[in-house]
Amino acid sequence: MSTTSRKCVALIAHDRKKEELTQWVGLNVGTLSAHRLVATKTTASVLLKELDEAALDIISVASGPMGGDQQIGAMIVEGKIDALIFFTDPLSPHPHDVDVKALTRLATVYDIPMACSKATANLIIASGYL
C-alpha cells in the first residue's frame, strides 16, 4: 500500500453492474477525485463517458477477460493498489471466473480493502480510509 495520502483505487464492474458502479462513482467523485484510479478497459470507458472526465484520473488496463483482472492483481502484489472496488454480478456466468477468483484472492492475501457491492464500497468511503 502506498504511504502517501493519495491512494490508488482499482475500479471494476461486471457488465450488468457497470451502471451501478458509474452511479456510485458519480456520488463519490469528490472523494475519489483526490486519488489515482485504475480500471479495466470497459469499466474505464463507461466511467469516462458518463462522468466528468476532467475530475477523474483513471488509468485503463486491459478488459477483464483479456487480462485486466490479472494486471490489477499484479499491481496489488507490487503494492500499487490501496483499495479494490469490484461490483460483481454473482448471478451471471463469467468466462474469466478464474481470473476474478485470483484477483479477490490477492486482495485478501495482501489485506487490501475490497468492496464487492455498493454497501461495502460505501463503508470504505465512510471509514475515512479514502
Backbone as JSON Lines, residues from 0, in Angstrom:
{"i":0,"aa":"M","n":[0.83,-1.18,0.0],"ca":[0.0,0.0,0.0],"c":[0.87,1.24,0.0]}
{"i":1,"aa":"S","n":[0.37,2.26,-0.66],"ca":[1.15,3.49,-0.68],"c":[1.06,4.17,0.68]}
{"i":2,"aa":"T","n":[2.1,4.94,1.0],"ca":[2.14,5.6,2.3],"c":[1.73,7.06,2.2]}
{"i":3,"aa":"T","n":[1.52,7.56,0.99],"ca":[1.09,8.95,0.83],"c":[-0.42,9.03,1.02]}
{"i":4,"aa":"S","n":[-0.93,10.25,1.17],"ca":[-2.36,10.4,1.36],"c":[-3.13,10.14,0.07]}
{"i":5,"aa":"R","n":[-2.48,10.3,-1.07],"ca":[-3.13,10.0,-2.35],"c":[-3.0,8.51,-2.6]}
{"i":6,"aa":"K","n":[-4.13,7.84,-2.62],"ca":[-4.14,6.4,-2.76],"c":[-4.47,6.01,-4.2]}
{"i":7,"aa":"C","n":[-4.34,4.74,-4.48],"ca":[-4.71,4.2,-5.79],"c":[-5.85,3.21,-5.58]}
{"i":8,"aa":"V","n":[-6.96,3.48,-6.25],"ca":[-8.17,2.68,-6.1],"c":[-8.46,1.98,-7.42]}
{"i":9,"aa":"A","n":[-8.62,0.66,-7.38],"ca":[-8.99,-0.1,-8.57],"c":[-10.51,-0.17,-8.65]}
{"i":10,"aa":"L","n":[-11.05,0.11,-9.83],"ca":[-12.49,0.08,-10.06],"c":[-12.79,-0.93,-11.17]}
{"i":11,"aa":"I","n":[-13.63,-1.9,-10.86],"ca":[-14.02,-2.92,-11.83],"c":[-15.51,-3.2,-11.62]}
{"i":12,"aa":"A","n":[-16.21,-3.49,-12.71],"ca":[-17.61,-3.9,-12.6],"c":[-17.93,-4.89,-13.71]}
{"i":13,"aa":"H","n":[-18.61,-5.95,-13.35],"ca":[-19.13,-6.85,-14.38],"c":[-20.15,-6.08,-15.21]}
{"i":14,"aa":"D","n":[-20.42,-6.54,-16.42],"ca":[-21.26,-5.78,-17.36],"c":[-22.59,-5.33,-16.76]}
{"i":15,"aa":"R","n":[-23.27,-6.21,-16.08],"ca":[-24.58,-5.84,-15.51],"c":[-24.48,-4.94,-14.28]}
{"i":16,"aa":"K","n":[-23.28,-4.66,-13.83],"ca":[-23.07,-3.8,-12.66],"c":[-22.37,-2.49,-13.02]}
{"i":17,"aa":"K","n":[-22.06,-2.28,-14.3],"ca":[-21.33,-1.06,-14.69],"c":[-22.14,0.2,-14.41]}
{"i":18,"aa":"E","n":[-23.44,0.17,-14.68],"ca":[-24.28,1.34,-14.41],"c":[-24.3,1.65,-12.92]}
{"i":19,"aa":"E","n":[-24.41,0.63,-12.09],"ca":[-24.42,0.83,-10.63],"c":[-23.1,1.42,-10.15]}
{"i":20,"aa":"L","n":[-21.98,0.91,-10.69],"ca":[-20.67,1.45,-10.31],"c":[-20.55,2.9,-10.78]}
{"i":21,"aa":"T","n":[-21.02,3.18,-11.99],"ca":[-20.96,4.55,-12.51],"c":[-21.73,5.51,-11.61]}
{"i":22,"aa":"Q","n":[-22.91,5.11,-11.18],"ca":[-23.7,5.95,-10.27],"c":[-22.96,6.14,-8.95]}
{"i":23,"aa":"W","n":[-22.37,5.07,-8.42],"ca":[-21.65,5.15,-7.16],"c":[-20.45,6.08,-7.28]}
{"i":24,"aa":"V","n":[-19.68,5.94,-8.35],"ca":[-18.52,6.82,-8.56],"c":[-19.0,8.27,-8.68]}
{"i":25,"aa":"G","n":[-20.1,8.49,-9.41],"ca":[-20.65,9.84,-9.54],"c":[-21.01,10.46,-8.2]}
{"i":26,"aa":"L","n":[-21.57,9.67,-7.32],"ca":[-21.94,10.16,-5.99],"c":[-20.72,10.42,-5.1]}
{"i":27,"aa":"N","n":[-19.61,9.75,-5.41],"ca":[-18.41,9.85,-4.58],"c":[-17.24,10.49,-5.31]}
{"i":28,"aa":"V","n":[-17.54,11.21,-6.39],"ca":[-16.47,11.8,-7.2],"c":[-15.62,12.77,-6.39]}
{"i":29,"aa":"G","n":[-16.21,13.45,-5.43],"ca":[-15.45,14.38,-4.6],"c":[-14.33,13.69,-3.84]}
{"i":30,"aa":"T","n":[-14.62,12.53,-3.29],"ca":[-13.61,11.75,-2.58],"c":[-12.65,11.07,-3.55]}
{"i":31,"aa":"L","n":[-13.19,10.43,-4.57],"ca":[-12.36,9.65,-5.49],"c":[-11.44,10.52,-6.34]}
{"i":32,"aa":"S","n":[-11.84,11.75,-6.62],"ca":[-11.01,12.61,-7.47],"c":[-9.68,12.98,-6.81]}
{"i":33,"aa":"A","n":[-9.58,12.77,-5.51],"ca":[-8.33,13.05,-4.8],"c":[-7.32,11.91,-4.94]}
{"i":34,"aa":"H","n":[-7.74,10.82,-5.59],"ca":[-6.91,9.62,-5.69],"c":[-6.7,9.21,-7.14]}
{"i":35,"aa":"R","n":[-5.69,8.38,-7.34],"ca":[-5.49,7.77,-8.66],"c":[-6.45,6.61,-8.78]}
{"i":36,"aa":"L","n":[-7.02,6.44,-9.95],"ca":[-7.95,5.36,-10.19],"c":[-7.42,4.46,-11.3]}
{"i":37,"aa":"V","n":[-7.58,3.17,-11.13],"ca":[-7.22,2.2,-12.16],"c":[-8.48,1.4,-12.44]}
{"i":38,"aa":"A","n":[-8.79,1.19,-13.72],"ca":[-9.99,0.44,-14.08],"c":[-9.71,-0.44,-15.28]}
{"i":39,"aa":"T","n":[-10.44,-1.54,-15.36],"ca":[-10.35,-2.36,-16.56],"c":[-10.93,-1.55,-17.72]}
{"i":40,"aa":"K","n":[-10.54,-1.91,-18.94],"ca":[-10.81,-1.09,-20.12],"c":[-12.28,-0.71,-20.29]}
{"i":41,"aa":"T","n":[-13.16,-1.68,-20.26],"ca":[-14.57,-1.39,-20.49],"c":[-15.15,-0.56,-19.35]}
{"i":42,"aa":"T","n":[-14.79,-0.88,-18.13],"ca":[-15.25,-0.09,-16.98],"c":[-14.75,1.34,-17.09]}
{"i":43,"aa":"A","n":[-13.48,1.53,-17.43],"ca":[-12.93,2.88,-17.58],"c":[-13.66,3.65,-18.67]}
{"i":44,"aa":"S","n":[-13.94,2.99,-19.79],"ca":[-14.65,3.64,-20.9],"c":[-16.02,4.13,-20.47]}
{"i":45,"aa":"V","n":[-16.75,3.29,-19.76],"ca":[-18.09,3.67,-19.29],"c":[-18.0,4.83,-18.31]}
{"i":46,"aa":"L","n":[-17.08,4.75,-17.36],"ca":[-16.94,5.83,-16.37],"c":[-16.59,7.15,-17.03]}
{"i":47,"aa":"L","n":[-15.65,7.14,-17.97],"ca":[-15.22,8.38,-18.61],"c":[-16.29,8.94,-19.54]}
{"i":48,"aa":"K","n":[-17.1,8.07,-20.12],"ca":[-18.19,8.52,-21.0],"c":[-19.31,9.18,-20.19]}
{"i":49,"aa":"E","n":[-19.62,8.59,-19.05],"ca":[-20.78,9.04,-18.27],"c":[-20.46,10.13,-17.25]}
{"i":50,"aa":"L","n":[-19.21,10.23,-16.83],"ca":[-18.86,11.18,-15.77],"c":[-17.9,12.24,-16.29]}
{"i":51,"aa":"D","n":[-17.63,13.24,-15.48],"ca":[-16.73,14.33,-15.85],"c":[-15.31,13.8,-15.95]}
{"i":52,"aa":"E","n":[-14.84,13.66,-17.18],"ca":[-13.52,13.1,-17.43],"c":[-12.41,13.89,-16.75]}
{"i":53,"aa":"A","n":[-12.58,15.21,-16.68],"ca":[-11.55,16.07,-16.08],"c":[-11.41,15.84,-14.58]}
{"i":54,"aa":"A","n":[-12.48,15.38,-13.93],"ca":[-12.45,15.21,-12.47],"c":[-11.83,13.88,-12.06]}
{"i":55,"aa":"L","n":[-11.69,12.96,-13.02],"ca":[-11.22,11.62,-12.67],"c":[-9.9,11.31,-13.36]}
{"i":56,"aa":"D","n":[-8.93,10.88,-12.57],"ca":[-7.63,10.46,-13.07],"c":[-7.66,8.94,-13.17]}
{"i":57,"aa":"I","n":[-8.09,8.42,-14.34],"ca":[-8.27,6.97,-14.5],"c":[-7.22,6.41,-15.44]}
{"i":58,"aa":"I","n":[-6.5,5.42,-14.94],"ca":[-5.57,4.65,-15.76],"c":[-6.33,3.41,-16.21]}
{"i":59,"aa":"S","n":[-6.32,3.14,-17.51],"ca":[-7.03,1.99,-18.05],"c":[-6.06,0.84,-18.32]}
{"i":60,"aa":"V","n":[-6.44,-0.35,-17.88],"ca":[-5.69,-1.57,-18.22],"c":[-6.57,-2.38,-19.18]}
{"i":61,"aa":"A","n":[-6.16,-3.55,-19.55],"ca":[-6.93,-4.39,-20.47],"c":[-8.3,-4.72,-19.87]}
{"i":62,"aa":"S","n":[-9.23,-5.13,-20.73],"ca":[-10.53,-5.55,-20.22],"c":[-10.33,-6.81,-19.37]}
{"i":63,"aa":"G","n":[-11.28,-7.07,-18.49],"ca":[-11.15,-8.21,-17.57],"c":[-10.85,-9.53,-18.27]}
{"i":64,"aa":"P","n":[-11.67,-9.92,-19.27],"ca":[-11.43,-11.2,-19.93],"c":[-10.12,-11.26,-20.72]}
{"i":65,"aa":"M","n":[-9.56,-10.1,-21.03],"ca":[-8.31,-10.04,-21.8],"c":[-7.09,-9.84,-20.92]}
{"i":66,"aa":"G","n":[-7.24,-10.01,-19.61],"ca":[-6.1,-9.94,-18.7],"c":[-6.09,-8.76,-17.76]}
{"i":67,"aa":"G","n":[-7.09,-7.88,-17.84],"ca":[-7.13,-6.71,-16.97],"c":[-7.21,-7.05,-15.49]}
{"i":68,"aa":"D","n":[-8.0,-8.08,-15.16],"ca":[-8.09,-8.5,-13.76],"c":[-6.71,-8.95,-13.27]}
{"i":69,"aa":"Q","n":[-5.98,-9.66,-14.14],"ca":[-4.65,-10.12,-13.77],"c":[-3.67,-8.95,-13.65]}
{"i":70,"aa":"Q","n":[-3.82,-7.94,-14.51],"ca":[-2.96,-6.76,-14.4],"c":[-3.17,-6.06,-13.06]}
{"i":71,"aa":"I","n":[-4.42,-5.91,-12.67],"ca":[-4.71,-5.26,-11.38],"c":[-4.22,-6.15,-10.23]}
{"i":72,"aa":"G","n":[-4.35,-7.46,-10.38],"ca":[-3.8,-8.38,-9.38],"c":[-2.3,-8.2,-9.22]}
{"i":73,"aa":"A","n":[-1.6,-8.05,-10.33],"ca":[-0.15,-7.82,-10.27],"c":[0.16,-6.51,-9.57]}
{"i":74,"aa":"M","n":[-0.66,-5.49,-9.8],"ca":[-0.46,-4.2,-9.14],"c":[-0.67,-4.33,-7.63]}
{"i":75,"aa":"I","n":[-1.6,-5.19,-7.22],"ca":[-1.79,-5.45,-5.79],"c":[-0.52,-6.06,-5.2]}
{"i":76,"aa":"V","n":[0.02,-7.06,-5.88],"ca":[1.24,-7.73,-5.41],"c":[2.39,-6.74,-5.31]}
{"i":77,"aa":"E","n":[2.47,-5.79,-6.25],"ca":[3.54,-4.79,-6.27],"c":[3.31,-3.66,-5.27]}
{"i":78,"aa":"G","n":[2.19,-3.69,-4.54],"ca":[1.91,-2.65,-3.56],"c":[1.4,-1.36,-4.17]}
{"i":79,"aa":"K","n":[0.86,-1.42,-5.38],"ca":[0.42,-0.21,-6.08],"c":[-1.08,0.06,-5.95]}
{"i":80,"aa":"I","n":[-1.84,-0.85,-5.37],"ca":[-3.28,-0.69,-5.21],"c":[-3.59,-0.63,-3.72]}
{"i":81,"aa":"D","n":[-4.36,0.38,-3.32],"ca":[-4.72,0.56,-1.91],"c":[-6.13,0.09,-1.57]}
{"i":82,"aa":"A","n":[-6.99,0.01,-2.58],"ca":[-8.36,-0.46,-2.36],"c":[-8.9,-1.0,-3.68]}
{"i":83,"aa":"L","n":[-9.75,-2.01,-3.58],"ca":[-10.38,-2.62,-4.75],"c":[-11.89,-2.48,-4.61]}
{"i":84,"aa":"I","n":[-12.48,-1.79,-5.57],"ca":[-13.94,-1.67,-5.64],"c":[-14.35,-2.49,-6.87]}
{"i":85,"aa":"F","n":[-14.96,-3.64,-6.65],"ca":[-15.27,-4.57,-7.73],"c":[-16.73,-4.98,-7.59]}
{"i":86,"aa":"F","n":[-17.6,-4.31,-8.35],"ca":[-19.03,-4.63,-8.3],"c":[-19.25,-5.89,-9.14]}
{"i":87,"aa":"T","n":[-19.43,-6.99,-8.46],"ca":[-19.57,-8.28,-9.14],"c":[-21.04,-8.6,-9.4]}
{"i":88,"aa":"D","n":[-21.25,-9.42,-10.4],"ca":[-22.59,-9.93,-10.71],"c":[-22.58,-11.42,-10.41]}
{"i":89,"aa":"P","n":[-23.0,-11.81,-9.21],"ca":[-22.92,-13.21,-8.82],"c":[-23.97,-14.1,-9.49]}
{"i":90,"aa":"L","n":[-24.91,-13.5,-10.22],"ca":[-25.99,-14.28,-10.83],"c":[-25.74,-14.6,-12.3]}
{"i":91,"aa":"S","n":[-24.63,-14.15,-12.85],"ca":[-24.31,-14.42,-14.25],"c":[-22.99,-15.18,-14.34]}
{"i":92,"aa":"P","n":[-22.91,-16.1,-15.32],"ca":[-21.64,-16.81,-15.52],"c":[-20.61,-15.87,-16.17]}
{"i":93,"aa":"H","n":[-19.35,-16.07,-15.85],"ca":[-18.28,-15.24,-16.41],"c":[-17.19,-16.17,-16.94]}
{"i":94,"aa":"P","n":[-16.84,-16.01,-18.23],"ca":[-15.84,-16.91,-18.82],"c":[-14.47,-16.79,-18.17]}
{"i":95,"aa":"H","n":[-14.2,-15.66,-17.54],"ca":[-12.9,-15.46,-16.89],"c":[-13.02,-15.53,-15.37]}
{"i":96,"aa":"D","n":[-13.91,-16.39,-14.9],"ca":[-14.17,-16.51,-13.46],"c":[-12.91,-16.85,-12.66]}
{"i":97,"aa":"V","n":[-12.01,-17.63,-13.25],"ca":[-10.78,-17.96,-12.53],"c":[-9.93,-16.72,-12.29]}
{"i":98,"aa":"D","n":[-9.96,-15.76,-13.23],"ca":[-9.22,-14.51,-13.04],"c":[-9.84,-13.69,-11.91]}
{"i":99,"aa":"V","n":[-11.17,-13.68,-11.86],"ca":[-11.88,-12.96,-10.81],"c":[-11.53,-13.55,-9.44]}
{"i":100,"aa":"K","n":[-11.53,-14.87,-9.35],"ca":[-11.17,-15.53,-8.09],"c":[-9.73,-15.21,-7.7]}
{"i":101,"aa":"A","n":[-8.84,-15.22,-8.68],"ca":[-7.43,-14.91,-8.39],"c":[-7.29,-13.48,-7.89]}
{"i":102,"aa":"L","n":[-8.02,-12.55,-8.49],"ca":[-7.94,-11.15,-8.08],"c":[-8.45,-10.97,-6.65]}
{"i":103,"aa":"T","n":[-9.6,-11.53,-6.35],"ca":[-10.14,-11.37,-4.99],"c":[-9.27,-12.1,-3.97]}
{"i":104,"aa":"R","n":[-8.66,-13.2,-4.38],"ca":[-7.72,-13.9,-3.5],"c":[-6.53,-13.01,-3.17]}
{"i":105,"aa":"L","n":[-5.96,-12.36,-4.19],"ca":[-4.8,-11.49,-3.95],"c":[-5.17,-10.31,-3.05]}
{"i":106,"aa":"A","n":[-6.35,-9.74,-3.26],"ca":[-6.78,-8.63,-2.4],"c":[-6.86,-9.1,-0.95]}
{"i":107,"aa":"T","n":[-7.31,-10.33,-0.75],"ca":[-7.41,-10.88,0.6],"c":[-6.02,-11.19,1.16]}
{"i":108,"aa":"V","n":[-5.17,-11.84,0.37],"ca":[-3.82,-12.2,0.82],"c":[-3.02,-10.95,1.21]}
{"i":109,"aa":"Y","n":[-3.14,-9.89,0.4],"ca":[-2.37,-8.67,0.65],"c":[-3.12,-7.66,1.52]}
{"i":110,"aa":"D","n":[-4.26,-8.08,2.07],"ca":[-5.03,-7.28,3.02],"c":[-5.41,-5.92,2.46]}
{"i":111,"aa":"I","n":[-5.9,-5.93,1.22],"ca":[-6.36,-4.71,0.56],"c":[-7.86,-4.58,0.82]}
{"i":112,"aa":"P","n":[-8.35,-3.44,1.29],"ca":[-9.79,-3.28,1.44],"c":[-10.48,-3.55,0.1]}
{"i":113,"aa":"M","n":[-11.53,-4.38,0.13],"ca":[-12.21,-4.79,-1.09],"c":[-13.71,-4.67,-0.89]}
{"i":114,"aa":"A","n":[-14.37,-4.04,-1.84],"ca":[-15.82,-3.92,-1.8],"c":[-16.39,-4.58,-3.05]}
{"i":115,"aa":"C","n":[-17.37,-5.44,-2.87],"ca":[-18.0,-6.12,-4.0],"c":[-19.44,-5.67,-4.21]}
{"i":116,"aa":"S","n":[-19.85,-4.65,-3.48],"ca":[-21.21,-4.12,-3.62],"c":[-21.21,-2.65,-3.2]}
{"i":117,"aa":"K","n":[-22.3,-1.98,-3.52],"ca":[-22.43,-0.57,-3.15],"c":[-22.35,-0.39,-1.63]}
{"i":118,"aa":"A","n":[-22.95,-1.29,-0.88],"ca":[-22.95,-1.17,0.58],"c":[-21.53,-1.22,1.14]}
{"i":119,"aa":"T","n":[-20.73,-2.18,0.68],"ca":[-19.37,-2.28,1.2],"c":[-18.48,-1.15,0.67]}
{"i":120,"aa":"A","n":[-18.74,-0.7,-0.55],"ca":[-17.99,0.45,-1.08],"c":[-18.29,1.7,-0.26]}
{"i":121,"aa":"N","n":[-19.55,1.86,0.13],"ca":[-19.92,3.0,0.98],"c":[-19.21,2.93,2.33]}
{"i":122,"aa":"L","n":[-19.03,1.73,2.86],"ca":[-18.31,1.58,4.14],"c":[-16.85,2.01,4.01]}
{"i":123,"aa":"I","n":[-16.22,1.7,2.88],"ca":[-14.83,2.12,2.68],"c":[-14.75,3.65,2.64]}
{"i":124,"aa":"I","n":[-15.7,4.28,1.96],"ca":[-15.73,5.75,1.91],"c":[-16.0,6.31,3.31]}
{"i":125,"aa":"A","n":[-17.02,5.77,4.0],"ca":[-17.41,6.29,5.31],"c":[-16.32,6.09,6.36]}
{"i":126,"aa":"S","n":[-15.46,5.1,6.17],"ca":[-14.41,4.82,7.15],"c":[-13.34,5.9,7.19]}
{"i":127,"aa":"G","n":[-13.28,6.72,6.14],"ca":[-12.24,7.73,6.06],"c":[-10.94,7.2,5.49]}
{"i":128,"aa":"Y","n":[-10.93,5.93,5.09],"ca":[-9.73,5.33,4.51],"c":[-9.31,6.06,3.24]}
{"i":129,"aa":"L","n":[-10.31,6.48,2.46],"ca":[-10.01,7.21,1.22],"c":[-10.21,8.7,1.43]}
